C-alpha cells in the first residue's frame, strides 16, 4: 500500500480545499514541515516579516478564499501571531494556525528547551490559543493524525473561526496511507431538523405576507459563510429594499436597483436611517452587531419583527431555532 508522509498529507489536504498559499515564518520546530509544502504541486509559501503580519495576511486571504492556513514555530513564534488570530476570531474568519512543536520524546522528558517557559509545561501555549480558537488539536497518535488534520480543516472552513493544530516535529515524516486522500474532506453542513425547518419557513412566510414595509440587511457573516449569491437571490425574489452594514459592505452589489445604502446606526445618511428604522419587517442575514458595526449600538430598529439568518441557527423575534 502506498504511503505518504504526514507533513505532505497536510498540504495535500489544504490544496484539496483550495487553500493553496500558506503564510508564516520558518523556525527550528517547523523547518522540516515547510519542506513538505514544496512537494505538493500548486502550493505556495508566503514568508512574512513577522508572525503578526503573517496572521493578518492569512486573515485577508481567508476573507477572499474561504479559509487560510499559517505556520509558526512553538512558543515564541505562535505567541507573536495571537493578536491577529484573536482578530480573526472576533470577526468570524477561518484561519488554520499550524504550530511546529518539539518532538513528543522531548516533551515527555520535560526538558528545559528554548522557546518554553522553562517549567517543563509544553501545553501552556496551546491552552492560551484555545481561548481564541473554535477547536484545537495536538497530534499525538499517527493512527488518528489524518482524521485530526481533516477535522481541523473542516472546522476552520465550516465555523469560520481560527483553529489551532499542534504538529510535533517527530510526526512530520511519519507515514500514513496515501489512499486517504481519495476521500474528500466533508465540507457539507449538517441537515436541519425537517419539522423545525418547516415551522421556521411557515412563520417567515406569514411575516412576509403581513409586512407593509419589509427590508433586507446584509451583514458580515453573510460574506464569511459564503452566502452572497443566496443573499442576492433573496433580494431579487422578494424585491425588498436591501441595505448593508459596514462589515457587510460589498455583500450586495451597490449597483443593484434595490440597494439602499450602508446602515450604521446614528451615523447613517438620513434617508438610509429613515428607511431602515421605519421598516416593519427586517430580514437580517449574518448579523454581527458589534459597536463598530452599529455606531456604538445606536441602531434603532422600531419593529420586533426581525428574522435573523445565522450560520448555525435562526432567530425569529425572541425564538431561536438551531440549524
Residue pairs with C-beta under 8 A, 6 or more apart in sequence:
1 177
1 178
1 179
2 177
2 178
2 179
3 175
3 176
3 177
3 178
4 12
4 175
4 176
4 177
4 178
4 181
5 36
5 172
5 173
5 174
5 175
6 139
6 142
6 145
6 146
6 149
6 171
6 172
6 173
6 174
6 175
6 176
7 32
7 33
7 35
7 36
7 167
7 171
7 172
7 173
8 36
8 39
8 40
9 146
9 149
9 176
9 180
9 181
10 33
10 36
10 98
10 149
10 167
11 22
11 36
11 37
11 39
11 40
11 43
12 40
12 181
13 149
13 150
13 153
13 181
13 185
14 20
14 22
14 43
14 69
14 96
14 153
15 40
15 42
15 43
16 181
16 184
16 185
17 66
17 67
17 153
17 157
17 185
17 187
18 65
18 66
19 65
19 66
19 67
19 68
19 69
19 96
19 153
20 42
20 43
20 44
21 43
21 44
21 45
21 46
21 61
21 68
22 37
22 43
22 44
22 45
22 46
22 69
22 70
22 71
23 46
23 48
23 54
23 55
23 57
23 58
23 61
23 68
23 69
23 70
23 71
24 30
24 46
24 47
24 48
24 51
24 54
24 70
24 71
24 72
24 77
24 98
25 47
25 48
25 50
25 51
25 54
25 71
25 72
25 73
25 77
26 34
26 47
26 73
27 72
27 73
27 74
27 76
27 77
27 100
28 73
29 73
29 74
29 100
29 101
29 102
29 115
29 169
30 71
30 72
30 73
30 77
30 98
30 99
30 100
30 167
30 169
31 100
32 169
32 172
32 173
33 71
33 98
33 100
33 167
33 169
33 172
34 45
34 71
36 172
37 43
37 45
38 45
46 54
46 57
48 54
48 57
50 80
51 72
51 77
51 78
51 80
51 81
51 84
52 80
52 81
52 83
52 84
54 70
54 72
54 81
54 84
55 70
55 81
55 82
55 83
55 84
55 85
55 87
55 88
55 95
55 97
56 84
56 87
57 70
58 68
58 69
58 70
58 84
58 88
58 95
59 68
59 84
59 87
59 88
59 91
59 93
59 95
61 68
62 68
62 88
62 93
62 94
62 95
63 93
63 223
63 224
66 94
66 157
66 226
67 94
67 95
67 96
67 153
67 156
67 157
67 160
68 93
68 94
68 95
68 96
69 95
69 96
69 98
70 81
70 95
70 96
70 97
70 98
71 98
71 99
71 100
72 78
72 80
72 81
72 97
72 98
72 99
72 100
73 99
73 100
73 115
74 99
74 100
74 101
74 102
74 115
74 125
75 114
75 115
75 116
75 125
76 115
77 99
77 115
78 97
78 99
78 125
78 129
79 125
79 128
81 97
82 128
82 129
82 132
85 95
85 97
85 129
85 132
85 133
85 162
86 132
87 93
88 94
88 95
88 161
88 162
89 132
89 133
89 134
89 161
89 162
90 290
91 220
91 224
91 247
91 288
92 160
92 161
92 220
92 221
92 224
92 225
92 288
93 160
93 161
93 162
93 224
94 156
94 157
94 159
94 160
94 161
94 162
94 163
94 224
95 156
95 162
95 163
96 152
96 153
96 156
96 162
96 163
96 165
97 129
97 133
97 162
97 163
97 164
97 165
98 165
98 167
99 125
99 126
99 164
99 165
99 166
99 167
100 167
100 169
101 107
101 122
101 138
101 166
101 167
101 168
101 169
102 113
102 122
102 168
102 169
103 168
103 169
103 170
104 140
104 168
104 170
104 171
105 170
106 113
107 122
107 168
110 120
110 122
111 120
112 118
112 120
116 122
117 124
123 138
126 136
126 138
126 164
126 166
129 136
129 162
129 164
130 136
130 164
132 162
133 161
133 162
133 163
133 164
134 155
134 156
134 159
134 161
134 162
134 163
135 151
135 152
135 155
135 159
135 163
135 164
136 163
136 164
136 165
136 166
137 148
137 151
137 152
137 163
137 164
137 165
137 166
138 166
138 168
139 145
139 148
139 149
139 165
139 166
139 167
139 168
139 171
140 168
142 171
142 174
142 176
145 171
145 174
145 176
146 176
146 180
148 165
149 165
150 185
152 163
152 165
153 163
153 185
154 185
154 186
154 187
155 161
155 163
156 162
156 163
157 187
158 187
158 189
159 311
160 221
160 224
160 225
160 311
190 323
192 323
193 322
193 323
196 321
196 322
196 323
197 323
199 321
200 314
200 316
200 321
203 316
204 307
204 316
207 281
207 305
207 307
207 316
208 214
208 238
208 281
210 281
211 280
211 281
211 305
212 280
213 278
213 279
213 280
213 281
214 238
214 240
214 279
214 280
214 281
214 282
214 283
215 240
215 241
215 242
215 243
215 260
215 275
215 276
215 279
215 281
215 282
215 283
216 231
216 234
216 235
216 238
216 240
216 241
216 242
216 243
216 282
216 283
216 284
216 285
217 242
217 243
217 244
217 245
217 248
217 263
217 276
217 282
217 283
217 284
217 285
217 287
218 231
218 242
218 243
218 244
218 245
218 248
218 251
218 252
218 285
218 286
219 244
219 245
219 247
219 248
219 251
219 284
219 285
219 286
219 287
219 288
219 289
219 293
220 245
220 247
220 248
220 286
220 288
220 293
221 285
221 286
221 287
221 288
221 310
221 311
222 228
222 231
222 248
222 251
222 285
222 286
222 309
223 248
223 250
223 251
223 286
224 286
224 311
225 286
225 311
227 285
227 286
228 251
231 251
231 252
231 285
232 252
232 253
232 256
234 240
234 283
234 285
235 242
235 252
235 256
235 258
238 283
239 258
240 258
240 283
241 258
241 260
241 275
242 252
242 256
242 258
242 259
242 260
243 259
243 260
243 261
243 262
243 263
243 272
243 275
243 276
244 250
244 251
244 252
244 259
244 261
244 262
244 263
245 262
245 263
245 264
245 288
245 293
245 294
246 262
246 264
246 292
246 293
247 288
247 290
247 292
247 293
248 286
249 262
251 285
251 286
252 259
253 259
260 272
260 275
260 276
261 268
261 269
261 271
261 272
261 275
262 268
262 269
262 272
263 272
263 273
263 276
263 299
264 293
264 294
264 295
265 273
265 294
265 295
265 296
265 297
265 298
265 299
265 300
266 273
266 295
266 298
266 300
267 295
267 298
268 276
268 295
273 300
276 282
276 299
276 301
277 300
277 301
277 302
278 302
279 301
279 302
279 303
280 303
280 305
281 303
281 305
281 306
281 307
282 301
282 303
282 305
282 306
282 307
283 307
283 309
284 306
284 307
284 308
284 309
285 309
286 309
286 310
286 311
287 308
287 310
289 297
289 299
291 297
304 317
305 317
306 315
306 316
306 317
307 314
307 315
307 316
308 314
308 315
308 316
312 322
312 323
313 320
313 321
313 322
313 323
314 320
314 321
314 323
315 321
